Amino acid sequence: MGQQLISAATEGDTETVLELLKGEVDINATNNQGVTAVMAATQKNNVDTVKALIEKGADINIRNDNMDNVLLYAGAEGLLEIVKLALQAGADTTITNRYGGTALIPASDRGHVDIVEELLTNSDTDVNHLNKLHWTALLEAVILGDGGKNYQEIVQLLVDHGADVHISDRDGITPLEHAESRGFKEIERILKEAGA
């Protein structure tokens, strides 16, 4: 039954999902990759199915074998509607991915402005969380970004929401020094205005 539920969620077949949940099926059953139905629906961006499963009490904080859960995956992949659903359902923003990062970090390094904004304005996400590389969301946005408009907006959002511009990487290199070495003039300006 659990596998049927996961299959229906993967296909975005909300009707079947709800029908199966009337029976004895475990809503949080996992497949051999540790994927639950709500996670399977998230991976396919089946928003309605995710919503239905959350409403029926699915545990959105369960991580799969890849250390992803609904919020972490949706944040990294830029799935705004699912990020919103997860936050409204009380997703634990302190749970980290396999790199030790919160949802904010991959969203920042991949240029997902809308996700970064959602996490910073509508959740208790720690803007200065350090991942296993000893990088914050700000460092990731500067180091892994291209310095373009999206990354400028992300850096501004992070700074506006209390990102510490002085937290350096393991080698002691600050976000400003990374921006300077990459020639990201606009990001340099934002960081300097923030006291870097």
C-alpha positions, 0 to 999 in steps of 0.5 A: 500500500505504501508503494502504491501511495508513493507511486500515485504521489509521484504521478500527481494523482491526488485522487488516488492518494486521497483514496489510499489514505482512507485505508490502513496505509502509512502516510509516511511509508518510504521506498528503498531511497527513503522517499515518502509520498510527500517527498515524491510529489515534491520531486515532481513539483506536484503542488496539489498532491503535496498540499493534499498530503500535508493536509492529511498530516504527512511528515514533511521533515523526514529526509530521504537517503540523499538527506533531502526533505520537502523544504530542502529539495524545493528550496534547492530546486526553486519550487516556490509554491512547495516552499510556501506550503512547507513553511505554512505547515511548520517545516523545521528550517534547522534541518540540513542537507548532506552538505550541512546547509539549510534550504537558504544556502542552495537557494542562494547559490542557485540564484532563486531570488523568490525562494530566498525572499520567502525563507527570509521573510516568512520563516525563522531560517538562520541567515548566518548558518554555516554549512560543512564548507564553512560557508554562509548563504552570503558566501555561497551567493558570491562564490558560486553566483555569477554576480548578475542581477539575481545574485545582486538581489540575493546579496541585498536580501541577505544583507537586509535580513541580517547576514553578517558580512564579516563571516569569512570562509575557512581561509579567512576570505570575506564575501567582499574579498571574494566579490572583489576577486571576481569583479562583481562591482555591484555586489561589492557596493552592496557589501560595502554599504552594509559595512563590509 
